[in-house]
């Protein structure tokens, strides 16, 4: 039989064993962590990955980023130029058909407003009768004109600018029993 006294270790020996177990556990944890890190680096590099490969890869990424930045600045400038140009293009259109001559049918007369973003543009009014056709164009600045505007021209401007929905833009709708 073993003596109980032989199994008792000194506190120094016990500390060495505890330190050994703790260090062994930390070593295993580090190995697992290293393998996980190595897998992530290999996935990132998509190769075995030597330090020279990493440096050349980072330099290539830096070159690509600079190229993208230059393209981004070019695109931003182009968009600003396009927006500036678009603000003066026809963006708002309003049309109203009407019949100023009750004895004639067809509602061939119309007022057409063509405006830009700021409400500048032209209103065109075309009047047809049995024997002739007349077309008038009036400049529009900020939704108004220095020329007298007819009710139809004013309504076309309102429709173009979004003030009025063209629900009953055709004055002949009363004759259609709608």
For each residue, the residues with C-beta under 8 A, 3 or more apart:
1:
2: 6 7
3: 6 7
4: 7 8
5: 8
6: 2 3
7: 2 3 4
8: 4 5
9: 13 14 17
10: 13 14
11: 14 15
12: 15 16
13: 9 10 16 17
14: 9 10 11 17 18
15: 11 12 18 19
16: 12 13 19 20
17: 9 13 14 20 21
18: 14 15 21 22
19: 15 16 22 23
20: 16 17 23 24
21: 17 18 24 25
22: 18 19 25 26
23: 19 20 26 27
24: 20 21 27 28
25: 21 22 28 29
26: 22 23 29 30
27: 23 24 30 31
28: 24 25 31 32
29: 25 26 32 33
30: 26 27 33 34
31: 27 28 34 35
32: 28 29 35 36
33: 29 30 36 37
34: 30 31 37 38
35: 31 32 38 39
36: 32 33 39 40
37: 33 34 40 41
38: 34 35 41 42
39: 35 36 42 43
40: 36 37 43 44
41: 37 38 44 45 49
42: 38 39 45 46 47 48 49
43: 39 40 46
44: 40 41 49
45: 41 42 48 49 53 54 57
46: 42 43
47: 42 53
48: 42 45 53
49: 41 42 44 45 53 54
50: 53 54
51: 54 55
52: 55 56
53: 45 47 48 49 50 56 57
54: 45 49 50 51 57 58
55: 51 52 58 59
56: 52 53 59 60
57: 45 53 54 60 61
58: 54 55 61 62
59: 55 56 62 63
60: 56 57 63 64
61: 57 58 64 65
62: 58 59 65 66
63: 59 60 66 67
64: 60 61 67 68
65: 61 62 68 69
66: 62 63 69 70
67: 63 64 70 71
68: 64 65 71 72
69: 65 66 72 73
70: 66 67 73 74
71: 67 68 74 75
72: 68 69 75 76
73: 69 70 76 77
74: 70 71 77 78
75: 71 72 78 79
76: 72 73 79 80
77: 73 74 80 81
78: 74 75 81 82
79: 75 76 82 83
80: 76 77 83 84
81: 77 78 84 85
82: 78 79 85 86
83: 79 80 86 87
84: 80 81 87 88
85: 81 82 88 89
86: 82 83 89 91 117
87: 83 84 116 117 118
88: 84 85 116 117 120
89: 85 86 116
90: 93 114 115 116 121
91: 86 115 116 117
92: 113 114 115 116 117 119 121 160 161 162
93: 90 112 113 114 115 160
94: 112 113 115 155 156 157 158 159 160 161 166
95: 110 111 112 113 156 159 166 169
96: 110 111 152 155 156 159 166 169 170 171
97: 107 108 109 110 169 170 171 172
98: 107 109 110 111 152 170 171 172
99: 102 104 105 106 107 108 109 171 172
100: 109 127
101: 104 129
102: 99
103:
104: 99 101 108 129 130
105: 99
106: 99
107: 97 98 99 170 171 172
108: 97 99 104 128
109: 97 98 99 100 125 126 127 128 152
110: 95 96 97 98 125 126 152
111: 95 96 98 123 124 125 126 150 152 153 155 156
112: 93 94 95 123 124 125 126 156
113: 92 93 94 95 121 122 123 124 140 153 156 157 159 160 161
114: 90 92 93 121 122 123 124 160
115: 90 91 92 93 94 119 120 121 140 143 157 160 161
116: 87 88 89 90 91 92 119 120 121
117: 86 87 88 91 92
118: 87 142
119: 92 115 116 140 141 142 143 157 161
120: 88 115 116 140 141 142
121: 90 92 113 114 115 116 139 140
122: 113 114 137 138 139 140
123: 111 112 113 114 137 138 140 145 149 153 156 157
124: 111 112 113 114 135 136 137
125: 109 110 111 112 135 136 137 138 150 152 153
126: 109 110 111 112 133 134 135 136
127: 100 109 133 134 135 136
128: 108 109 132 133 134
129: 101 104 132 133
130: 104
131:
132: 128 129
133: 126 127 128 129
134: 126 127 128
135: 124 125 126 127
136: 124 125 126 127
137: 122 123 124 125
138: 122 123 125 145 147 149 153
139: 121 122 145 146 147
140: 113 115 119 120 121 122 123 143 144 145 157
141: 119 120 144 145 146
142: 118 119 120
143: 115 119 140 157 161
144: 140 141
145: 123 138 139 140 141 148 149
146: 139 141
147: 138 139
148: 145
149: 123 138 145 153 154 157
150: 111 125 153 154
151: 154 155
152: 96 98 109 110 111 125 155 156
153: 111 113 123 125 138 149 150 156 157
154: 149 150 151 157 158
155: 94 96 111 151 152 158 159 164 169
156: 94 95 96 111 112 113 123 152 153 159 160
157: 94 113 115 119 123 140 143 149 153 154 160 161
158: 94 154 155 161 163 164
159: 94 95 96 113 155 156 162 163 164 165 166 169
160: 92 93 94 113 114 115 156 157
161: 92 94 113 115 119 143 157 158
162: 92 159
163: 158 159
164: 155 158 159
165: 159
166: 94 95 96 159 169
167:
168: 171 173
169: 95 96 97 155 159 166
170: 96 97 98 107 173
171: 96 97 98 99 107 168 174
172: 97 98 99 107 175 176
173: 168 170 176 178
174: 171
175: 172
176: 172 173
177:
178: 173
